[in-house]
Amino acid sequence: MLDSLMAALRDGMSVVATFVPKLLLFLVILLIGWLIAKALRKVTNAVLERVGFDRAVERGGIGQALARSKYDASDLIAMLVYYAVLLLTLQLAFGAFGDNPISALLAGIVAFLPKLAVAIVIVVVASAIASAVKDLISGALGGLSYGRMVATVASVFIIGLGVIAALSQIGVAIAVTLPVLVTVLATIGGILVVGVGGGLIRPMQQRWERWLSRAEEEAPQAKAHAEAYQRGHEDAGRHATAATGTTTGTATGAAAPAEQVGAGTPTQRAQEPPRS
């Protein structure tokens, strides 16, 4: 009986002696990983703000979506990096206990996070490009009746391409975009069947003729508007350059008399007779 108790006690002490070092290693890895995650979050946020990542987001439609949030785009990316490092830390920490299902689950999540970050960057860049293209087309065709519509269509098209690329990056492009693409193509095919084979041929023909005639009539106006926009941009640049030169010359001219007055004042004091 006593031998059995001693054997059980030795087994328990052996288990504790084996588990405690693993637990200490687990806690040390968590602490080091948490400190690294905090440092990387601050560095990522500072770098993104330095390169103008928030300004690029604000130019696109995503900036409007984040307007009511307490986090900006750089904060979201920094938080994503922070939690990615924490998950990687947890994976390494649980690895101290050997093979376990938690480590396998965390490994899958950690492998997905970089793809998610790249997808977010793709959407942000596409949104910024779409905003720039929309501003350019609106400035060039703003005086025409269809200028705003063309600018909006181009912007939506670029954002759509960015979303498709982002979905492909995270691996859900086929599951999401393929049914949408089939639906759109089926809708267009149905419209063509009804329109071409039905009674919409004559109305659509008249409408297309009217649109083409209006486009031909407004072509000279579009060219003149684009030239005026370009001249206005060049005039603004020249005015800014002239204003900078004028400000520099005024500051230099004001500094010279001040130096002359400051240099002559001690001489005048030296020539003045002493007062009794």
PASEBA-1860 file (N, C-alpha, C; in nm, 3 decimals):
! residues 276
1> MLDSLMAA> 0.083/-0.121/0.000/0.000/0.000/0.000/0.086/0.125/0.000 ~ 0.186/0.124/0.087/0.275/0.240/0.094/0.355/0.256/-0.033 ~ 0.395/0.146/-0.095/0.470/0.155/-0.221/0.384/0.215/-0.332 ~ 0.256/0.180/-0.332/0.166/0.235/-0.434/0.151/0.386/-0.417 ~ 0.137/0.431/-0.291/0.125/0.576/-0.267/0.252/0.648/-0.308 ~ 0.366/0.593/-0.277/0.492/0.656/-0.315/0.507/0.661/-0.467 ~ 0.464/0.555/-0.535/0.472/0.555/-0.682/0.380/0.662/-0.741 ~ 0.259/0.673/-0.687/0.167/0.776/-0.735/0.221/0.915/-0.710
9> LRDGMSVV> 0.284/0.937/-0.592/0.342/1.066/-0.560/0.457/1.099/-0.654 ~ 0.538/0.998/-0.683/0.649/1.023/-0.776/0.597/1.055/-0.917 ~ 0.491/0.990/-0.959/0.434/1.020/-1.090/0.377/1.161/-1.095 ~ 0.309/1.202/-0.985/0.255/1.337/-0.980/0.364/1.442/-0.983 ~ 0.470/1.420/-0.906/0.581/1.515/-0.906/0.649/1.520/-1.042 ~ 0.656/1.406/-1.109/0.715/1.405/-1.243/0.631/1.485/-1.342 ~ 0.500/1.471/-1.331/0.411/1.548/-1.420/0.425/1.697/-1.393 ~ 0.429/1.735/-1.264/0.444/1.876/-1.229/0.579/1.929/-1.275
17> ATFVPKLL> 0.683/1.851/-1.255/0.817/1.894/-1.297/0.826/1.908/-1.449 ~ 0.747/1.831/-1.522/0.747/1.843/-1.668/0.659/1.959/-1.715 ~ 0.548/1.984/-1.643/0.453/2.086/-1.688/0.497/2.227/-1.654 ~ 0.557/2.247/-1.537/0.594/2.382/-1.492/0.692/2.450/-1.588 ~ 0.798/2.386/-1.635/0.885/2.454/-1.732/0.813/2.493/-1.861 ~ 0.722/2.405/-1.905/0.645/2.438/-2.025/0.555/2.558/-2.000 ~ 0.494/2.565/-1.882/0.409/2.679/-1.848/0.490/2.808/-1.842 ~ 0.608/2.803/-1.780/0.694/2.921/-1.774/0.737/2.965/-1.914
25> LFLVILLI> 0.771/2.869/-1.999/0.807/2.903/-2.137/0.688/2.965/-2.210 ~ 0.569/2.913/-2.185/0.447/2.968/-2.245/0.427/3.114/-2.204 ~ 0.443/3.144/-2.077/0.424/3.280/-2.028/0.533/3.375/-2.080 ~ 0.655/3.328/-2.088/0.764/3.411/-2.139/0.741/3.446/-2.286 ~ 0.700/3.348/-2.365/0.673/3.373/-2.507/0.558/3.472/-2.523 ~ 0.454/3.459/-2.442/0.342/3.553/-2.447/0.387/3.695/-2.414 ~ 0.468/3.711/-2.311/0.514/3.843/-2.272/0.599/3.907/-2.382 ~ 0.694/3.832/-2.435/0.781/3.886/-2.541/0.699/3.919/-2.666
33> GWLIAKAL> 0.609/3.829/-2.703/0.525/3.854/-2.820/0.435/3.974/-2.803 ~ 0.380/3.994/-2.684/0.295/4.110/-2.658/0.373/4.240/-2.671 ~ 0.495/4.244/-2.618/0.577/4.363/-2.630/0.613/4.391/-2.776 ~ 0.647/4.287/-2.851/0.678/4.305/-2.993/0.555/4.353/-3.070 ~ 0.438/4.300/-3.037/0.315/4.341/-3.105/0.285/4.488/-3.081 ~ 0.302/4.535/-2.957/0.278/4.676/-2.928/0.376/4.765/-3.004 ~ 0.502/4.725/-3.009/0.601/4.806/-3.080/0.570/4.810/-3.230 ~ 0.534/4.697/-3.288/0.503/4.694/-3.431/0.377/4.773/-3.463
41> RKVTNAVL> 0.281/4.776/-3.372/0.161/4.856/-3.395/0.194/5.004/-3.403 ~ 0.279/5.052/-3.313/0.318/5.193/-3.316/0.400/5.226/-3.440 ~ 0.492/5.137/-3.475/0.577/5.161/-3.593/0.493/5.161/-3.720 ~ 0.401/5.066/-3.731/0.316/5.058/-3.851/0.229/5.181/-3.865 ~ 0.170/5.225/-3.755/0.085/5.344/-3.758/0.166/5.467/-3.798 ~ 0.286/5.483/-3.743/0.369/5.599/-3.775/0.414/5.597/-3.921 ~ 0.452/5.480/-3.972/0.498/5.471/-4.110/0.384/5.499/-4.208 ~ 0.267/5.445/-4.182/0.154/5.468/-4.271/0.111/5.614/-4.271
49> ERVGFDRA> 0.112/5.678/-4.156/0.080/5.820/-4.152/0.187/5.904/-4.221 ~ 0.313/5.862/-4.213/0.421/5.936/-4.276/0.410/5.929/-4.429 ~ 0.374/5.815/-4.484/0.366/5.800/-4.629/0.234/5.850/-4.686 ~ 0.144/5.901/-4.603/0.018/5.956/-4.652/-0.089/5.853/-4.682 ~ -0.088/5.742/-4.608/-0.187/5.638/-4.632/-0.328/5.687/-4.598 ~ -0.342/5.764/-4.493/-0.474/5.815/-4.455/-0.529/5.912/-4.559 ~ -0.442/5.995/-4.617/-0.488/6.088/-4.721/-0.536/6.014/-4.844 ~ -0.465/5.906/-4.878/-0.510/5.826/-4.993/-0.646/5.763/-4.968
57> VERGGIGQ> -0.669/5.721/-4.845/-0.798/5.661/-4.812/-0.909/5.766/-4.813 ~ -0.879/5.885/-4.762/-0.980/5.990/-4.757/-1.022/6.036/-4.896 ~ -0.933/6.025/-4.994/-0.970/6.065/-5.129/-1.068/5.968/-5.192 ~ -1.068/5.845/-5.147/-1.160/5.745/-5.200/-1.288/5.736/-5.120 ~ -1.372/5.640/-5.160/-1.499/5.623/-5.091/-1.486/5.559/-4.955 ~ -1.373/5.496/-4.927/-1.355/5.431/-4.797/-1.345/5.534/-4.686 ~ -1.290/5.652/-4.719/-1.280/5.757/-4.617/-1.415/5.797/-4.563 ~ -1.518/5.798/-4.647/-1.652/5.830/-4.600/-1.706/5.722/-4.508
65> ALARSKYD> -1.670/5.596/-4.537/-1.716/5.487/-4.451/-1.649/5.491/-4.314 ~ -1.525/5.542/-4.308/-1.451/5.549/-4.182/-1.470/5.683/-4.110 ~ -1.552/5.771/-4.167/-1.567/5.904/-4.107/-1.630/5.897/-3.968 ~ -1.722/5.804/-3.947/-1.790/5.793/-3.819/-1.720/5.698/-3.722 ~ -1.612/5.639/-3.766/-1.538/5.547/-3.680/-1.431/5.623/-3.602 ~ -1.395/5.571/-3.487/-1.291/5.634/-3.406/-1.151/5.594/-3.451 ~ -1.143/5.504/-3.548/-1.015/5.461/-3.603/-1.005/5.507/-3.748 ~ -0.885/5.551/-3.787/-0.862/5.580/-3.927/-0.800/5.458/-3.994
73> ASDLIAML> -0.767/5.472/-4.123/-0.720/5.356/-4.198/-0.587/5.304/-4.144 ~ -0.496/5.394/-4.110/-0.366/5.350/-4.058/-0.382/5.279/-3.923 ~ -0.477/5.325/-3.841/-0.502/5.257/-3.713/-0.554/5.115/-3.736 ~ -0.640/5.098/-3.836/-0.694/4.965/-3.863/-0.585/4.870/-3.909 ~ -0.497/4.918/-3.998/-0.387/4.832/-4.043/-0.294/4.800/-3.927 ~ -0.267/4.901/-3.843/-0.180/4.879/-3.727/-0.242/4.778/-3.631 ~ -0.373/4.788/-3.608/-0.439/4.690/-3.523/-0.436/4.551/-3.585 ~ -0.448/4.542/-3.717/-0.439/4.413/-3.783/-0.301/4.351/-3.763
81> VYYAVLLL> -0.197/4.433/-3.775/-0.062/4.383/-3.750/-0.047/4.340/-3.605 ~ -0.103/4.418/-3.513/-0.094/4.387/-3.370/-0.156/4.251/-3.339 ~ -0.277/4.228/-3.388/-0.344/4.102/-3.358/-0.281/3.986/-3.435 ~ -0.224/4.014/-3.552/-0.154/3.908/-3.625/-0.033/3.860/-3.546 ~ 0.042/3.953/-3.489/0.159/3.916/-3.409/0.115/3.844/-3.282 ~ 0.004/3.888/-3.223/-0.046/3.819/-3.103/-0.087/3.676/-3.135 ~ -0.155/3.657/-3.248/-0.195/3.521/-3.285/-0.073/3.434/-3.313 ~ 0.028/3.492/-3.379/0.151/3.417/-3.402/0.220/3.383/-3.270
89> TLQLAFGA> 0.213/3.475/-3.176/0.271/3.450/-3.043/0.198/3.337/-2.972 ~ 0.065/3.340/-2.980/-0.012/3.232/-2.918/0.020/3.097/-2.982 ~ 0.037/3.098/-3.115/0.071/2.973/-3.182/0.205/2.918/-3.132 ~ 0.304/3.006/-3.121/0.434/2.962/-3.070/0.426/2.920/-2.924 ~ 0.346/2.995/-2.845/0.337/2.963/-2.703/0.270/2.828/-2.680 ~ 0.160/2.803/-2.751/0.094/2.672/-2.736/0.179/2.559/-2.792 ~ 0.272/2.593/-2.883/0.363/2.490/-2.932/0.455/2.437/-2.826 ~ 0.471/2.511/-2.716/0.555/2.461/-2.606/0.495/2.337/-2.542
97> FGDNPISA> 0.364/2.315/-2.555/0.299/2.198/-2.496/0.294/2.081/-2.594 ~ 0.355/2.097/-2.711/0.352/1.990/-2.809/0.239/2.009/-2.907 ~ 0.213/1.907/-2.987/0.106/1.913/-3.086/-0.030/1.920/-3.017 ~ -0.112/2.018/-3.062/-0.245/2.035/-3.004/-0.333/2.102/-3.109 ~ -0.465/2.085/-3.100/-0.556/2.143/-3.201/-0.558/2.296/-3.199 ~ -0.529/2.358/-3.086/-0.530/2.505/-3.079/-0.419/2.562/-3.167 ~ -0.303/2.503/-3.167/-0.194/2.550/-3.252/-0.230/2.537/-3.400 ~ -0.296/2.428/-3.438/-0.337/2.411/-3.578/-0.438/2.517/-3.619
105> LLAGIVAF> -0.534/2.548/-3.529/-0.633/2.651/-3.559/-0.568/2.788/-3.572 ~ -0.479/2.821/-3.482/-0.410/2.950/-3.488/-0.321/2.960/-3.612 ~ -0.263/2.849/-3.654/-0.180/2.851/-3.774/-0.262/2.889/-3.897 ~ -0.383/2.836/-3.907/-0.470/2.873/-4.020/-0.509/3.019/-4.018 ~ -0.539/3.072/-3.899/-0.576/3.213/-3.889/-0.458/3.304/-3.922 ~ -0.342/3.270/-3.873/-0.222/3.350/-3.900/-0.188/3.350/-4.048 ~ -0.208/3.237/-4.116/-0.182/3.231/-4.260/-0.281/3.314/-4.339 ~ -0.401/3.339/-4.284/-0.502/3.417/-4.356/-0.483/3.568/-4.338
113> LPKLAVAI> -0.426/3.611/-4.227/-0.416/3.754/-4.198/-0.332/3.833/-4.299 ~ -0.216/3.785/-4.345/-0.143/3.862/-4.448/-0.223/3.882/-4.576 ~ -0.298/3.781/-4.616/-0.383/3.795/-4.734/-0.489/3.902/-4.712 ~ -0.544/3.907/-4.591/-0.644/4.008/-4.561/-0.583/4.149/-4.564 ~ -0.462/4.164/-4.512/-0.396/4.294/-4.515/-0.370/4.339/-4.659 ~ -0.323/4.249/-4.743/-0.299/4.284/-4.884/-0.430/4.320/-4.954 ~ -0.537/4.249/-4.922/-0.667/4.280/-4.982/-0.714/4.420/-4.942 ~ -0.693/4.457/-4.816/-0.731/4.592/-4.772/-0.650/4.698/-4.846
121> VIVVVASA> -0.522/4.674/-4.862/-0.437/4.769/-4.934/-0.483/4.781/-5.080 ~ -0.520/4.670/-5.142/-0.567/4.673/-5.281/-0.693/4.758/-5.293 ~ -0.787/4.740/-5.201/-0.911/4.817/-5.206/-0.883/4.966/-5.184 ~ -0.792/4.997/-5.091/-0.760/5.138/-5.065/-0.695/5.203/-5.187 ~ -0.601/5.133/-5.248/-0.533/5.187/-5.368/-0.633/5.203/-5.482 ~ -0.719/5.103/-5.503/-0.819/5.114/-5.608/-0.915/5.229/-5.582 ~ -0.952/5.250/-5.457/-1.041/5.361/-5.423/-0.975/5.495/-5.450 ~ -0.846/5.507/-5.416/-0.774/5.632/-5.442/-0.762/5.658/-5.593
129> IASAVKDL> -0.730/5.555/-5.669/-0.721/5.570/-5.815/-0.857/5.607/-5.873 ~ -0.962/5.544/-5.826/-1.096/5.575/-5.875/-1.134/5.720/-5.846 ~ -1.100/5.768/-5.727/-1.129/5.907/-5.693/-1.051/6.004/-5.782 ~ -0.924/5.972/-5.808/-0.844/6.059/-5.894/-0.898/6.061/-6.037 ~ -0.936/5.944/-6.087/-0.992/5.936/-6.223/-1.125/6.011/-6.230 ~ -1.206/5.999/-6.127/-1.334/6.070/-6.126/-1.313/6.220/-6.125 ~ -1.218/6.269/-6.046/-1.190/6.413/-6.044/-1.137/6.460/-6.179 ~ -1.052/6.380/-6.242/-0.996/6.417/-6.371/-1.104/6.424/-6.479
137> ISGALGGL> -1.189/6.322/-6.484/-1.294/6.321/-6.586/-1.397/6.430/-6.558 ~ -1.429/6.453/-6.431/-1.524/6.559/-6.398/-1.468/6.696/-6.436 ~ -1.337/6.717/-6.415/-1.277/6.844/-6.454/-1.271/6.862/-6.603 ~ -1.248/6.753/-6.678/-1.239/6.764/-6.823/-1.374/6.768/-6.891 ~ -1.473/6.698/-6.836/-1.606/6.690/-6.898/-1.715/6.746/-6.809 ~ -1.678/6.830/-6.714/-1.778/6.881/-6.620/-1.883/6.969/-6.685 ~ -1.850/7.033/-6.796/-1.946/7.121/-6.862/-2.044/7.049/-6.952 ~ -2.030/6.918/-6.969/-2.118/6.843/-7.057/-2.227/6.775/-6.976
145> SYGRMVAT> -2.334/6.741/-7.046/-2.448/6.681/-6.977/-2.418/6.542/-6.926 ~ -2.331/6.470/-6.995/-2.300/6.333/-6.955/-2.166/6.321/-6.884 ~ -2.102/6.433/-6.851/-1.970/6.427/-6.788/-1.972/6.362/-6.652 ~ -2.068/6.398/-6.569/-2.076/6.340/-6.435/-2.104/6.191/-6.440 ~ -2.190/6.151/-6.535/-2.222/6.009/-6.545/-2.100/5.928/-6.589 ~ -2.023/5.979/-6.685/-1.903/5.909/-6.730/-1.803/5.897/-6.616 ~ -1.786/6.005/-6.539/-1.692/6.002/-6.427/-1.735/5.900/-6.322 ~ -1.864/5.894/-6.291/-1.913/5.799/-6.192/-1.897/5.655/-6.240
153> VASVFIIG> -1.927/5.630/-6.367/-1.914/5.495/-6.420/-1.769/5.449/-6.417 ~ -1.677/5.538/-6.455/-1.535/5.502/-6.452/-1.489/5.474/-6.309 ~ -1.534/5.555/-6.214/-1.495/5.534/-6.075/-1.548/5.402/-6.020 ~ -1.674/5.372/-6.047/-1.733/5.247/-5.999/-1.665/5.127/-6.065 ~ -1.629/5.140/-6.192/-1.562/5.030/-6.262/-1.426/4.999/-6.199 ~ -1.349/5.103/-6.167/-1.217/5.083/-6.107/-1.231/5.023/-5.967 ~ -1.327/5.072/-5.889/-1.348/5.016/-5.756/-1.392/4.869/-5.766 ~ -1.475/4.838/-5.865/-1.516/4.699/-5.884/-1.398/4.608/-5.916
161> LGVIAALS> -1.308/4.656/-6.001/-1.187/4.577/-6.029/-1.104/4.556/-5.903 ~ -1.094/4.662/-5.820/-1.019/4.648/-5.695/-1.083/4.548/-5.601 ~ -1.215/4.550/-5.593/-1.284/4.454/-5.505/-1.265/4.311/-5.554 ~ -1.272/4.292/-5.686/-1.251/4.158/-5.741/-1.109/4.109/-5.712 ~ -1.011/4.199/-5.729/-0.873/4.161/-5.699/-0.855/4.130/-5.551 ~ -0.921/4.207/-5.464/-0.912/4.181/-5.320/-0.976/4.046/-5.284 ~ -1.090/4.018/-5.344/-1.154/3.889/-5.317/-1.068/3.772/-5.367 ~ -1.003/3.793/-5.481/-0.912/3.689/-5.530/-0.795/3.669/-5.434
169> QIGVAIAV> -0.751/3.777/-5.372/-0.638/3.769/-5.279/-0.672/3.685/-5.156 ~ -0.794/3.700/-5.106/-0.831/3.626/-4.985/-0.894/3.491/-5.018 ~ -0.903/3.459/-5.148/-0.945/3.326/-5.187/-1.094/3.303/-5.193 ~ -1.175/3.408/-5.204/-1.320/3.389/-5.215/-1.374/3.445/-5.346 ~ -1.285/3.467/-5.444/-1.327/3.529/-5.570/-1.424/3.438/-5.646 ~ -1.389/3.310/-5.656/-1.473/3.221/-5.734/-1.610/3.203/-5.668 ~ -1.611/3.191/-5.536/-1.737/3.166/-5.465/-1.829/3.287/-5.466 ~ -1.773/3.409/-5.481/-1.854/3.530/-5.473/-1.874/3.593/-5.609
177> TLPVLVTV> -1.764/3.615/-5.682/-1.774/3.690/-5.807/-1.835/3.610/-5.921 ~ -1.816/3.477/-5.920/-1.871/3.398/-6.030/-2.024/3.401/-6.033 ~ -2.096/3.379/-5.921/-2.243/3.393/-5.928/-2.288/3.533/-5.966 ~ -2.216/3.636/-5.916/-2.253/3.773/-5.952/-2.233/3.796/-6.101 ~ -2.120/3.747/-6.154/-2.092/3.764/-6.295/-2.195/3.692/-6.381 ~ -2.232/3.570/-6.340/-2.334/3.496/-6.415/-2.467/3.569/-6.412 ~ -2.502/3.626/-6.297/-2.629/3.699/-6.284/-2.630/3.822/-6.374 ~ -2.519/3.895/-6.375/-2.512/4.015/-6.459/-2.521/3.979/-6.607
185> LATIGGIL> -2.446/3.875/-6.647/-2.451/3.833/-6.787/-2.590/3.782/-6.826 ~ -2.655/3.710/-6.736/-2.791/3.663/-6.765/-2.888/3.779/-6.779 ~ -2.870/3.881/-6.694/-2.957/3.999/-6.703/-2.936/4.072/-6.835 ~ -2.810/4.089/-6.873/-2.781/4.157/-7.000/-2.835/4.076/-7.118 ~ -2.818/3.942/-7.112/-2.871/3.858/-7.219/-3.022/3.867/-7.230 ~ -3.091/3.868/-7.115/-3.237/3.883/-7.119/-3.281/4.015/-7.178 ~ -3.209/4.122/-7.141/-3.242/4.254/-7.197/-3.221/4.256/-7.348 ~ -3.112/4.194/-7.394/-3.086/4.190/-7.538/-3.192/4.109/-7.612
193> VVGVGGGL> -3.230/3.996/-7.553/-3.332/3.914/-7.619/-3.463/3.989/-7.631 ~ -3.505/4.052/-7.522/-3.632/4.124/-7.524/-3.622/4.249/-7.613 ~ -3.506/4.320/-7.601/-3.493/4.445/-7.676/-3.473/4.424/-7.824 ~ -3.385/4.331/-7.859/-3.356/4.310/-8.001/-3.470/4.236/-8.071 ~ -3.525/4.137/-8.005/-3.630/4.059/-8.070/-3.769/4.112/-8.045 ~ -3.783/4.211/-7.959/-3.915/4.263/-7.927/-3.938/4.402/-7.984 ~ -4.016/4.476/-7.912/-4.056/4.607/-7.962/-3.971/4.722/-7.915 ~ -3.855/4.695/-7.857/-3.770/4.804/-7.810/-3.665/4.846/-7.913
201> IRPMQQRW> -3.672/4.787/-8.032/-3.570/4.819/-8.131/-3.581/4.964/-8.176 ~ -3.701/5.004/-8.215/-3.718/5.140/-8.266/-3.694/5.247/-8.159 ~ -3.749/5.232/-8.038/-3.718/5.334/-7.935/-3.569/5.342/-7.902 ~ -3.503/5.228/-7.892/-3.360/5.231/-7.861/-3.280/5.290/-7.976 ~ -3.323/5.265/-8.101/-3.254/5.324/-8.214/-3.266/5.475/-8.213 ~ -3.384/5.524/-8.185/-3.402/5.670/-8.177/-3.323/5.731/-8.061 ~ -3.321/5.660/-7.950/-3.246/5.711/-7.836/-3.096/5.714/-7.864 ~ -3.044/5.609/-7.925/-2.901/5.608/-7.959/-2.868/5.718/-8.059
209> ERWLSRAE> -2.953/5.741/-8.158/-2.928/5.850/-8.253/-2.926/5.985/-8.182 ~ -3.016/6.003/-8.088/-3.019/6.130/-8.014/-2.894/6.146/-7.929 ~ -2.851/6.037/-7.864/-2.729/6.045/-7.782/-2.606/6.073/-7.867 ~ -2.594/6.007/-7.980/-2.478/6.028/-8.067/-2.478/6.169/-8.125 ~ -2.596/6.219/-8.162/-2.604/6.355/-8.214/-2.565/6.457/-8.108 ~ -2.610/6.435/-7.986/-2.573/6.526/-7.878/-2.424/6.520/-7.849 ~ -2.367/6.399/-7.855/-2.222/6.387/-7.832/-2.143/6.458/-7.940 ~ -2.187/6.450/-8.067/-2.118/6.520/-8.175/-2.130/6.671/-8.159
217> EEAPQAKA> -2.247/6.717/-8.113/-2.265/6.861/-8.095/-2.182/6.915/-7.980 ~ -2.165/6.834/-7.877/-2.093/6.881/-7.759/-1.944/6.851/-7.764 ~ -1.897/6.787/-7.871/-1.754/6.756/-7.882/-1.667/6.882/-7.881 ~ -1.700/6.987/-7.960/-1.618/7.110/-7.951/-1.623/7.174/-7.813 ~ -1.739/7.168/-7.748/-1.749/7.224/-7.614/-1.663/7.147/-7.515 ~ -1.658/7.014/-7.533/-1.574/6.933/-7.444/-1.426/6.968/-7.464 ~ -1.385/6.987/-7.590/-1.246/7.022/-7.617/-1.211/7.157/-7.557 ~ -1.303/7.255/-7.574/-1.279/7.389/-7.518/-1.274/7.386/-7.367
225> HAEAYQRG> -1.361/7.307/-7.306/-1.362/7.297/-7.160/-1.233/7.235/-7.108 ~ -1.185/7.131/-7.180/-1.059/7.068/-7.138/-0.942/7.165/-7.151 ~ -0.940/7.243/-7.260/-0.832/7.341/-7.276/-0.839/7.449/-7.169 ~ -0.961/7.493/-7.135/-0.975/7.594/-7.030/-0.931/7.540/-6.895 ~ -0.962/7.415/-6.870/-0.919/7.352/-6.744/-0.767/7.345/-6.737 ~ -0.702/7.311/-6.850/-0.557/7.303/-6.852/-0.495/7.441/-6.833 ~ -0.551/7.543/-6.900/-0.499/7.679/-6.884/-0.516/7.729/-6.741 ~ -0.630/7.699/-6.681/-0.650/7.740/-6.542/-0.551/7.674/-6.448
233> HEDAGRHA> -0.520/7.546/-6.472/-0.421/7.476/-6.390/-0.283/7.540/-6.406 ~ -0.246/7.573/-6.531/-0.115/7.636/-6.553/-0.110/7.775/-6.491 ~ -0.220/7.854/-6.503/-0.222/7.988/-6.443/-0.209/7.980/-6.291 ~ -0.274/7.881/-6.230/-0.264/7.866/-6.085/-0.121/7.835/-6.044 ~ -0.052/7.750/-6.123/0.088/7.721/-6.092/0.177/7.842/-6.105 ~ 0.154/7.924/-6.210/0.235/8.045/-6.227/0.208/8.145/-6.115 ~ 0.084/8.161/-6.076/0.051/8.254/-5.967/0.116/8.209/-5.836 ~ 0.116/8.078/-5.812/0.178/8.028/-5.689/0.328/8.054/-5.690
241> TAATGTTT> 0.392/8.035/-5.806/0.537/8.062/-5.817/0.567/8.209/-5.798 ~ 0.484/8.295/-5.860/0.506/8.440/-5.846/0.485/8.485/-5.703 ~ 0.385/8.429/-5.636/0.360/8.467/-5.497/0.475/8.425/-5.407 ~ 0.533/8.310/-5.434/0.648/8.265/-5.355/0.768/8.357/-5.375 ~ 0.795/8.398/-5.501/0.906/8.489/-5.527/0.885/8.625/-5.465 ~ 0.762/8.676/-5.469/0.733/8.806/-5.408/0.753/8.802/-5.258 ~ 0.709/8.695/-5.196/0.725/8.684/-5.050/0.872/8.678/-5.012 ~ 0.952/8.607/-5.090/1.096/8.597/-5.061/1.166/8.731/-5.079
249> GTATGAAA> 1.130/8.804/-5.188/1.191/8.935/-5.211/1.153/9.036/-5.105 ~ 1.028/9.032/-5.059/0.985/9.126/-4.955/1.057/9.100/-4.825 ~ 1.075/8.973/-4.790/1.145/8.940/-4.666/1.292/8.983/-4.673 ~ 1.356/8.969/-4.789/1.496/9.009/-4.804/1.511/9.160/-4.797 ~ 1.420/9.233/-4.865/1.425/9.379/-4.862/1.400/9.436/-4.725 ~ 1.317/9.371/-4.647/1.288/9.421/-4.512/1.403/9.392/-4.417 ~ 1.478/9.287/-4.445/1.589/9.254/-4.356/1.708/9.347/-4.375 ~ 1.730/9.400/-4.498/1.847/9.486/-4.523/1.841/9.617/-4.446
257> PAEQVGAG> 1.731/9.697/-4.451/1.727/9.820/-4.369/1.741/9.794/-4.221 ~ 1.687/9.679/-4.176/1.700/9.650/-4.034/1.846/9.630/-3.997 ~ 1.925/9.566/-4.087/2.066/9.548/-4.058/2.141/9.680/-4.061 ~ 2.102/9.770/-4.157/2.168/9.900/-4.163/2.139/9.983/-4.038 ~ 2.017/9.981/-3.994/1.984/10.057/-3.873/2.058/10.000/-3.754 ~ 2.063/9.866/-3.744/2.132/9.805/-3.632/2.280/9.833/-3.636 ~ 2.341/9.848/-3.757/2.485/9.874/-3.766/2.517/10.019/-3.740 ~ 2.426/10.112/-3.776/2.457/10.253/-3.757/2.430/10.304/-3.619
265> TPTQRAQE> 2.353/10.241/-3.546/2.316/10.292/-3.415/2.433/10.300/-3.318 ~ 2.523/10.203/-3.309/2.637/10.218/-3.216/2.731/10.331/-3.257 ~ 2.750/10.356/-3.387/2.838/10.464/-3.432/2.781/10.599/-3.390 ~ 2.649/10.615/-3.407/2.587/10.741/-3.367/2.599/10.763/-3.217 ~ 2.594/10.652/-3.142/2.607/10.670/-2.998/2.748/10.709/-2.962 ~ 2.846/10.657/-3.038/2.986/10.690/-3.007/3.019/10.835/-3.040 ~ 2.954/10.894/-3.145/2.982/11.033/-3.182/2.908/11.133/-3.093 ~ 2.808/11.094/-3.023/2.735/11.187/-2.938/2.820/11.229/-2.819
273> PPRS> 2.826/11.358/-2.787/2.904/11.405/-2.670/2.842/11.355/-2.540 ~ 2.925/11.334/-2.444/2.870/11.289/-2.316/2.787/11.397/-2.250 ~ 2.685/11.356/-2.191/2.597/11.451/-2.122/2.642/11.469/-1.979 ~ 2.635/11.595/-1.938/2.674/11.627/-1.799/2.563/11.594/-1.702
END
